[in-house]
Amino acid sequence: MNIVLHARNAQVAEDFKEITEEKLISMDRFSVVIERVEIEVIHEANPRQGKFSHRVILTSHGAGPLVRAEAAAFNDLAAFDEAIKNFELQLRKIHERSKDVGHESVRKRASSK
């Protein structure tokens, strides 16, 4: 999985890239095809936006479905944690839908025996 980090009007901490890589690589357990994930970090300079001044947008690209999650918080890491929760929830739903569950009626089972 290729991870692309964009920062608009924001200084990103050095360990932010490592933390994002760890958490996004753990999303492979859902076996959803994702070739690239774009992480966009936006800082709002308006002081009235204090608690929600940092926004993180995650967007996946690849052969699988498009997944997009967005969150805002008081710093980059808190916003990323909220966004990754939403991202993981969407991947989990896609994974559950892809499972092949054979729901046969009782009549079909009884007649086939």
mmCIF file of the C-alpha atoms, coordinates in Angstrom:
data_MODEL
# 
_entry.id   MODEL 
# 
loop_
_atom_site.group_PDB 
_atom_site.id 
_atom_site.type_symbol 
_atom_site.label_atom_id 
_atom_site.label_alt_id 
_atom_site.label_comp_id 
_atom_site.label_asym_id 
_atom_site.label_entity_id 
_atom_site.label_seq_id 
_atom_site.pdbx_PDB_ins_code 
_atom_site.Cartn_x 
_atom_site.Cartn_y 
_atom_site.Cartn_z 
_atom_site.occupancy 
_atom_site.B_iso_or_equiv 
_atom_site.pdbx_formal_charge 
_atom_site.auth_seq_id 
_atom_site.auth_comp_id 
_atom_site.auth_asym_id 
_atom_site.auth_atom_id 
_atom_site.pdbx_PDB_model_num 
ATOM 1   C CA . MET A 1 1   ? 0.000   0.000   0.000  1.00 0.00 ? 1   MET A CA 1 
ATOM 2   C CA . ASN A 1 2   ? 1.373   3.375   -1.038 1.00 0.00 ? 2   ASN A CA 1 
ATOM 3   C CA . ILE A 1 3   ? 0.757   6.231   1.426  1.00 0.00 ? 3   ILE A CA 1 
ATOM 4   C CA . VAL A 1 4   ? 0.814   9.831   0.206  1.00 0.00 ? 4   VAL A CA 1 
ATOM 5   C CA . LEU A 1 5   ? 0.809   12.656  2.762  1.00 0.00 ? 5   LEU A CA 1 
ATOM 6   C CA . HIS A 1 6   ? -0.280  16.199  1.847  1.00 0.00 ? 6   HIS A CA 1 
ATOM 7   C CA . ALA A 1 7   ? -0.142  19.059  4.347  1.00 0.00 ? 7   ALA A CA 1 
ATOM 8   C CA . ARG A 1 8   ? -1.888  22.332  3.663  1.00 0.00 ? 8   ARG A CA 1 
ATOM 9   C CA . ASN A 1 9   ? -1.027  25.250  5.953  1.00 0.00 ? 9   ASN A CA 1 
ATOM 10  C CA . ALA A 1 10  ? 0.221   22.736  8.507  1.00 0.00 ? 10  ALA A CA 1 
ATOM 11  C CA . GLN A 1 11  ? 3.465   21.535  10.014 1.00 0.00 ? 11  GLN A CA 1 
ATOM 12  C CA . VAL A 1 12  ? 3.301   17.759  10.420 1.00 0.00 ? 12  VAL A CA 1 
ATOM 13  C CA . ALA A 1 13  ? 5.226   16.116  13.268 1.00 0.00 ? 13  ALA A CA 1 
ATOM 14  C CA . GLU A 1 14  ? 8.092   13.791  12.353 1.00 0.00 ? 14  GLU A CA 1 
ATOM 15  C CA . ASP A 1 15  ? 6.510   10.718  13.915 1.00 0.00 ? 15  ASP A CA 1 
ATOM 16  C CA . PHE A 1 16  ? 3.117   11.396  12.292 1.00 0.00 ? 16  PHE A CA 1 
ATOM 17  C CA . LYS A 1 17  ? 4.157   9.592   9.088  1.00 0.00 ? 17  LYS A CA 1 
ATOM 18  C CA . GLU A 1 18  ? 5.279   6.506   11.057 1.00 0.00 ? 18  GLU A CA 1 
ATOM 19  C CA . ILE A 1 19  ? 2.054   6.397   13.078 1.00 0.00 ? 19  ILE A CA 1 
ATOM 20  C CA . THR A 1 20  ? -0.086  6.700   9.954  1.00 0.00 ? 20  THR A CA 1 
ATOM 21  C CA . GLU A 1 21  ? 1.839   3.912   8.219  1.00 0.00 ? 21  GLU A CA 1 
ATOM 22  C CA . GLU A 1 22  ? 1.380   1.576   11.198 1.00 0.00 ? 22  GLU A CA 1 
ATOM 23  C CA . LYS A 1 23  ? -2.347  2.137   11.430 1.00 0.00 ? 23  LYS A CA 1 
ATOM 24  C CA . LEU A 1 24  ? -3.009  1.974   7.701  1.00 0.00 ? 24  LEU A CA 1 
ATOM 25  C CA . ILE A 1 25  ? -0.976  -1.205  7.219  1.00 0.00 ? 25  ILE A CA 1 
ATOM 26  C CA . SER A 1 26  ? -3.126  -2.836  9.906  1.00 0.00 ? 26  SER A CA 1 
ATOM 27  C CA . MET A 1 27  ? -6.132  -2.269  7.603  1.00 0.00 ? 27  MET A CA 1 
ATOM 28  C CA . ASP A 1 28  ? -4.849  -5.093  5.358  1.00 0.00 ? 28  ASP A CA 1 
ATOM 29  C CA . ARG A 1 29  ? -6.646  -7.549  7.635  1.00 0.00 ? 29  ARG A CA 1 
ATOM 30  C CA . PHE A 1 30  ? -9.935  -6.677  5.908  1.00 0.00 ? 30  PHE A CA 1 
ATOM 31  C CA . SER A 1 31  ? -8.608  -7.957  2.559  1.00 0.00 ? 31  SER A CA 1 
ATOM 32  C CA . VAL A 1 32  ? -10.010 -4.993  0.630  1.00 0.00 ? 32  VAL A CA 1 
ATOM 33  C CA . VAL A 1 33  ? -7.838  -4.039  -2.352 1.00 0.00 ? 33  VAL A CA 1 
ATOM 34  C CA . ILE A 1 34  ? -6.309  -0.617  -1.672 1.00 0.00 ? 34  ILE A CA 1 
ATOM 35  C CA . GLU A 1 35  ? -3.352  0.481   -3.768 1.00 0.00 ? 35  GLU A CA 1 
ATOM 36  C CA . ARG A 1 36  ? -2.900  4.025   -2.463 1.00 0.00 ? 36  ARG A CA 1 
ATOM 37  C CA . VAL A 1 37  ? -4.145  6.074   0.477  1.00 0.00 ? 37  VAL A CA 1 
ATOM 38  C CA . GLU A 1 38  ? -3.943  9.851   0.398  1.00 0.00 ? 38  GLU A CA 1 
ATOM 39  C CA . ILE A 1 39  ? -3.774  11.633  3.751  1.00 0.00 ? 39  ILE A CA 1 
ATOM 40  C CA . GLU A 1 40  ? -4.538  15.328  3.615  1.00 0.00 ? 40  GLU A CA 1 
ATOM 41  C CA . VAL A 1 41  ? -3.837  17.422  6.712  1.00 0.00 ? 41  VAL A CA 1 
ATOM 42  C CA . ILE A 1 42  ? -5.395  20.892  6.737  1.00 0.00 ? 42  ILE A CA 1 
ATOM 43  C CA . HIS A 1 43  ? -4.848  23.516  9.426  1.00 0.00 ? 43  HIS A CA 1 
ATOM 44  C CA . GLU A 1 44  ? -7.405  26.296  9.792  1.00 0.00 ? 44  GLU A CA 1 
ATOM 45  C CA . ALA A 1 45  ? -5.713  29.490  10.987 1.00 0.00 ? 45  ALA A CA 1 
ATOM 46  C CA . ASN A 1 46  ? -8.963  31.008  12.248 1.00 0.00 ? 46  ASN A CA 1 
ATOM 47  C CA . PRO A 1 47  ? -8.711  31.164  16.071 1.00 0.00 ? 47  PRO A CA 1 
ATOM 48  C CA . ARG A 1 48  ? -12.460 30.623  16.425 1.00 0.00 ? 48  ARG A CA 1 
ATOM 49  C CA . GLN A 1 49  ? -11.983 27.117  15.039 1.00 0.00 ? 49  GLN A CA 1 
ATOM 50  C CA . GLY A 1 50  ? -9.863  26.227  18.097 1.00 0.00 ? 50  GLY A CA 1 
ATOM 51  C CA . LYS A 1 51  ? -11.183 22.741  18.903 1.00 0.00 ? 51  LYS A CA 1 
ATOM 52  C CA . PHE A 1 52  ? -11.564 21.811  15.245 1.00 0.00 ? 52  PHE A CA 1 
ATOM 53  C CA . SER A 1 53  ? -8.618  23.654  13.719 1.00 0.00 ? 53  SER A CA 1 
ATOM 54  C CA . HIS A 1 54  ? -6.932  20.542  12.302 1.00 0.00 ? 54  HIS A CA 1 
ATOM 55  C CA . ARG A 1 55  ? -8.718  18.431  9.709  1.00 0.00 ? 55  ARG A CA 1 
ATOM 56  C CA . VAL A 1 56  ? -7.561  15.107  8.282  1.00 0.00 ? 56  VAL A CA 1 
ATOM 57  C CA . ILE A 1 57  ? -9.014  13.553  5.129  1.00 0.00 ? 57  ILE A CA 1 
ATOM 58  C CA . LEU A 1 58  ? -8.241  9.934   4.168  1.00 0.00 ? 58  LEU A CA 1 
ATOM 59  C CA . THR A 1 59  ? -8.998  8.825   0.613  1.00 0.00 ? 59  THR A CA 1 
ATOM 60  C CA . SER A 1 60  ? -8.276  5.372   -0.825 1.00 0.00 ? 60  SER A CA 1 
ATOM 61  C CA . HIS A 1 61  ? -7.559  4.636   -4.465 1.00 0.00 ? 61  HIS A CA 1 
ATOM 62  C CA . GLY A 1 62  ? -7.272  1.282   -6.147 1.00 0.00 ? 62  GLY A CA 1 
ATOM 63  C CA . ALA A 1 63  ? -9.135  -1.608  -7.688 1.00 0.00 ? 63  ALA A CA 1 
ATOM 64  C CA . GLY A 1 64  ? -11.427 -1.860  -4.682 1.00 0.00 ? 64  GLY A CA 1 
ATOM 65  C CA . PRO A 1 65  ? -14.166 0.577   -3.719 1.00 0.00 ? 65  PRO A CA 1 
ATOM 66  C CA . LEU A 1 66  ? -13.460 4.231   -2.964 1.00 0.00 ? 66  LEU A CA 1 
ATOM 67  C CA . VAL A 1 67  ? -13.291 4.877   0.767  1.00 0.00 ? 67  VAL A CA 1 
ATOM 68  C CA . ARG A 1 68  ? -13.154 8.394   2.177  1.00 0.00 ? 68  ARG A CA 1 
ATOM 69  C CA . ALA A 1 69  ? -13.087 9.486   5.807  1.00 0.00 ? 69  ALA A CA 1 
ATOM 70  C CA . GLU A 1 70  ? -12.772 12.943  7.293  1.00 0.00 ? 70  GLU A CA 1 
ATOM 71  C CA . ALA A 1 71  ? -12.420 14.256  10.850 1.00 0.00 ? 71  ALA A CA 1 
ATOM 72  C CA . ALA A 1 72  ? -11.532 17.470  12.648 1.00 0.00 ? 72  ALA A CA 1 
ATOM 73  C CA . ALA A 1 73  ? -9.960  17.896  16.085 1.00 0.00 ? 73  ALA A CA 1 
ATOM 74  C CA . PHE A 1 74  ? -7.605  20.090  18.106 1.00 0.00 ? 74  PHE A CA 1 
ATOM 75  C CA . ASN A 1 75  ? -4.418  18.527  16.669 1.00 0.00 ? 75  ASN A CA 1 
ATOM 76  C CA . ASP A 1 76  ? -3.306  16.360  13.752 1.00 0.00 ? 76  ASP A CA 1 
ATOM 77  C CA . LEU A 1 77  ? -3.057  13.102  15.639 1.00 0.00 ? 77  LEU A CA 1 
ATOM 78  C CA . ALA A 1 78  ? -6.465  13.374  17.296 1.00 0.00 ? 78  ALA A CA 1 
ATOM 79  C CA . ALA A 1 79  ? -8.061  14.184  13.933 1.00 0.00 ? 79  ALA A CA 1 
ATOM 80  C CA . PHE A 1 80  ? -6.236  11.247  12.323 1.00 0.00 ? 80  PHE A CA 1 
ATOM 81  C CA . ASP A 1 81  ? -7.468  8.878   15.054 1.00 0.00 ? 81  ASP A CA 1 
ATOM 82  C CA . GLU A 1 82  ? -11.077 9.910   14.433 1.00 0.00 ? 82  GLU A CA 1 
ATOM 83  C CA . ALA A 1 83  ? -10.658 9.625   10.656 1.00 0.00 ? 83  ALA A CA 1 
ATOM 84  C CA . ILE A 1 84  ? -9.025  6.175   10.891 1.00 0.00 ? 84  ILE A CA 1 
ATOM 85  C CA . LYS A 1 85  ? -11.967 4.938   13.007 1.00 0.00 ? 85  LYS A CA 1 
ATOM 86  C CA . ASN A 1 86  ? -14.368 5.997   10.262 1.00 0.00 ? 86  ASN A CA 1 
ATOM 87  C CA . PHE A 1 87  ? -12.080 4.521   7.591  1.00 0.00 ? 87  PHE A CA 1 
ATOM 88  C CA . GLU A 1 88  ? -11.882 1.209   9.458  1.00 0.00 ? 88  GLU A CA 1 
ATOM 89  C CA . LEU A 1 89  ? -15.660 1.085   9.895  1.00 0.00 ? 89  LEU A CA 1 
ATOM 90  C CA . GLN A 1 90  ? -16.181 1.504   6.156  1.00 0.00 ? 90  GLN A CA 1 
ATOM 91  C CA . LEU A 1 91  ? -13.599 -1.177  5.339  1.00 0.00 ? 91  LEU A CA 1 
ATOM 92  C CA . ARG A 1 92  ? -15.213 -3.552  7.837  1.00 0.00 ? 92  ARG A CA 1 
ATOM 93  C CA . LYS A 1 93  ? -18.621 -3.037  6.192  1.00 0.00 ? 93  LYS A CA 1 
ATOM 94  C CA . ILE A 1 94  ? -17.153 -3.710  2.743  1.00 0.00 ? 94  ILE A CA 1 
ATOM 95  C CA . HIS A 1 95  ? -15.426 -6.844  4.061  1.00 0.00 ? 95  HIS A CA 1 
ATOM 96  C CA . GLU A 1 96  ? -18.631 -8.144  5.652  1.00 0.00 ? 96  GLU A CA 1 
ATOM 97  C CA . ARG A 1 97  ? -20.622 -7.581  2.458  1.00 0.00 ? 97  ARG A CA 1 
ATOM 98  C CA . SER A 1 98  ? -18.055 -9.481  0.419  1.00 0.00 ? 98  SER A CA 1 
ATOM 99  C CA . LYS A 1 99  ? -18.380 -12.618 2.526  1.00 0.00 ? 99  LYS A CA 1 
ATOM 100 C CA . ASP A 1 100 ? -20.270 -15.414 0.805  1.00 0.00 ? 100 ASP A CA 1 
ATOM 101 C CA . VAL A 1 101 ? -23.009 -16.517 3.149  1.00 0.00 ? 101 VAL A CA 1 
ATOM 102 C CA . GLY A 1 102 ? -25.348 -19.165 1.771  1.00 0.00 ? 102 GLY A CA 1 
ATOM 103 C CA . HIS A 1 103 ? -28.778 -18.477 3.174  1.00 0.00 ? 103 HIS A CA 1 
ATOM 104 C CA . GLU A 1 104 ? -30.799 -21.457 2.054  1.00 0.00 ? 104 GLU A CA 1 
ATOM 105 C CA . SER A 1 105 ? -34.385 -21.934 3.076  1.00 0.00 ? 105 SER A CA 1 
ATOM 106 C CA . VAL A 1 106 ? -35.361 -24.940 5.178  1.00 0.00 ? 106 VAL A CA 1 
ATOM 107 C CA . ARG A 1 107 ? -37.488 -26.297 2.304  1.00 0.00 ? 107 ARG A CA 1 
ATOM 108 C CA . LYS A 1 108 ? -34.501 -26.373 -0.089 1.00 0.00 ? 108 LYS A CA 1 
ATOM 109 C CA . ARG A 1 109 ? -32.350 -28.189 2.463  1.00 0.00 ? 109 ARG A CA 1 
ATOM 110 C CA . ALA A 1 110 ? -35.052 -30.773 3.191  1.00 0.00 ? 110 ALA A CA 1 
ATOM 111 C CA . SER A 1 111 ? -35.794 -31.448 -0.493 1.00 0.00 ? 111 SER A CA 1 
ATOM 112 C CA . SER A 1 112 ? -32.117 -31.873 -1.410 1.00 0.00 ? 112 SER A CA 1 
ATOM 113 C CA . LYS A 1 113 ? -31.598 -34.699 1.087  1.00 0.00 ? 113 LYS A CA 1 
# 
